Amino acid sequence: MFGHILVPTDCTDETKNSLDIAVKMQSLEKDQEPDQRITLLHVIETIVDDDDTQEFERFYTTLTKRAEKKMHQLCAGYPEFQENISILVLLGSRVAEILNFVQEQGVDLILLNSHRIDLENPTKGWGTISYKVGILAPCPVMLVK
């Protein structure tokens, strides 16, 4: 049912919950979907006015290496699924890059961490990445809390 699952990450340990669910879903459908894959995606928000490109290039390279290291650590708990999980770091606007990736790569499901709603101020989280992706994505989105 869900051949390609995208798990956007902020490289925190909370992503493990979403990755756990993605792996469990893929293992349940292993015989039915031969081309199953999970992409763990981190988007580094770029600075709009980056005139000193050489300085920013070093900065983004450092952030990319840190993100890749953390993502490999997150994936290490799934040795039997290593060939099905790919990691990717992109630069740009987080929501736009996630949505572009979904369109270009034919993602079937997005598993995304989300914050819990504060019942005393329920509109507070409407500007979050998870809310925007949930509303704008062209495929199903599962918010993990």
C-alpha distance (Angstrom), angle and dihedral (degrees) to the residues before:
residue distance angle dihedral
M1 . . .
F2 3.81 . .
G3 3.78 108.1 .
H4 3.81 96.8 166.9
I5 3.79 118.3 35.8
L6 3.80 120.4 -174.0
V7 3.80 119.5 -153.3
P8 3.80 109.8 -171.7
T9 3.79 110.8 -158.5
D10 3.76 139.1 -165.3
C11 3.83 86.5 -158.7
T12 3.79 93.6 -108.9
D13 3.79 125.4 127.8
E14 3.81 90.1 -106.9
T15 3.81 87.3 77.0
K16 3.80 88.0 70.8
N17 3.82 90.0 76.5
S18 3.81 91.7 57.2
L19 3.79 92.7 43.2
D20 3.83 90.4 49.9
I21 3.80 90.4 54.7
A22 3.82 92.4 46.2
V23 3.81 91.9 51.7
K24 3.82 92.1 46.6
M25 3.80 91.3 49.9
Q26 3.79 91.5 49.4
S27 3.81 93.1 47.4
L28 3.82 90.9 51.9
E29 3.80 91.0 53.4
K30 3.81 96.8 38.5
D31 3.81 95.4 118.9
Q32 3.81 95.0 41.0
E33 3.82 100.5 48.5
P34 3.82 114.0 45.0
D35 3.83 95.8 -179.0
Q36 3.78 98.3 53.5
R37 3.75 118.0 155.1
I38 3.76 140.6 162.5
T39 3.77 123.2 -151.4
L40 3.79 118.6 -158.7
L41 3.81 104.2 -157.2
H42 3.80 129.6 -169.8
V43 3.80 121.0 -176.4
I44 3.78 118.8 -158.9
E45 3.78 108.9 -149.7
T46 3.79 108.6 -126.8
I47 3.77 126.6 -141.3
V48 3.78 109.1 -111.5
D49 3.80 97.9 -144.4
D50 3.81 101.2 46.7
D51 3.82 102.2 154.5
D52 3.81 94.6 158.1
T53 3.80 95.2 65.3
Q54 3.80 95.3 173.1
E55 3.80 92.8 54.8
F56 3.81 92.3 45.6
E57 3.81 91.6 45.9
R58 3.81 90.2 60.4
F59 3.81 89.5 45.3
Y60 3.82 93.3 51.4
T61 3.81 91.9 43.8
T62 3.81 90.1 54.5
L63 3.81 91.8 48.1
T64 3.81 91.3 47.3
K65 3.80 92.7 52.2
R66 3.81 91.1 48.7
A67 3.79 91.5 49.3
E68 3.81 93.0 48.1
K69 3.81 90.8 50.4
K70 3.81 91.7 51.1
M71 3.80 91.8 45.6
H72 3.81 91.5 51.8
Q73 3.81 87.8 51.7
L74 3.81 90.3 51.7
C75 3.82 90.8 50.9
A76 3.80 95.0 45.5
G77 3.80 91.0 84.9
Y78 3.81 91.1 67.1
P79 3.82 106.0 59.6
E80 3.81 93.3 157.5
F81 3.82 90.9 55.3
Q82 3.82 99.3 44.3
E83 3.80 93.3 112.0
N84 3.82 90.6 51.8
I85 3.81 97.4 49.2
S86 3.78 120.3 74.7
I87 3.76 126.6 -178.7
L88 3.77 126.0 -145.1
V89 3.79 134.5 179.7
L90 3.81 119.0 -161.9
L91 3.78 132.2 -177.6
G92 3.79 122.7 -135.6
S93 3.77 140.8 55.3
R94 3.81 108.1 -12.0
V95 3.79 99.8 -137.4
A96 3.81 94.4 39.9
E97 3.81 93.3 48.5
I98 3.80 92.7 48.1
L99 3.80 92.0 49.6
N100 3.82 92.8 44.9
F101 3.80 90.3 51.1
V102 3.80 91.0 49.9
Q103 3.81 91.3 52.4
E104 3.80 96.6 43.1
Q105 3.80 97.4 43.6
G106 3.80 100.5 40.0
V107 3.79 96.1 -119.4
D108 3.81 112.7 -166.9
L109 3.83 98.9 -164.9
I110 3.80 137.1 11.5
L111 3.81 116.5 -148.6
L112 3.77 106.6 -164.6
N113 3.78 134.5 174.9
S114 3.77 115.0 -123.3
H115 3.76 135.8 -176.5
R116 3.76 123.3 -110.2
I117 3.79 115.2 -101.2
D118 3.78 117.4 -109.7
L119 3.80 102.0 -132.5
E120 3.79 91.1 -153.9
N121 3.81 91.3 56.6
P122 3.84 106.5 20.4
T123 3.82 96.2 165.7
K124 3.81 93.3 58.1
G125 3.82 95.2 92.3
W126 3.79 99.5 47.0
G127 3.79 92.8 104.5
T128 3.80 95.4 55.8
I129 3.78 125.3 117.5
S130 3.81 91.8 -115.8
Y131 3.80 91.9 53.5
K132 3.82 93.3 48.0
V133 3.81 93.4 46.5
G134 3.81 90.6 45.8
I135 3.80 91.4 54.4
L136 3.82 99.4 39.0
A137 3.81 104.0 37.0
P138 3.81 116.9 110.3
C139 3.81 92.0 -145.6
P140 3.82 134.7 52.7
V141 3.81 116.0 -68.4
M142 3.79 125.1 -157.1
L143 3.79 114.7 -161.1
V144 3.80 113.3 -151.6
K145 3.78 118.0 -154.9
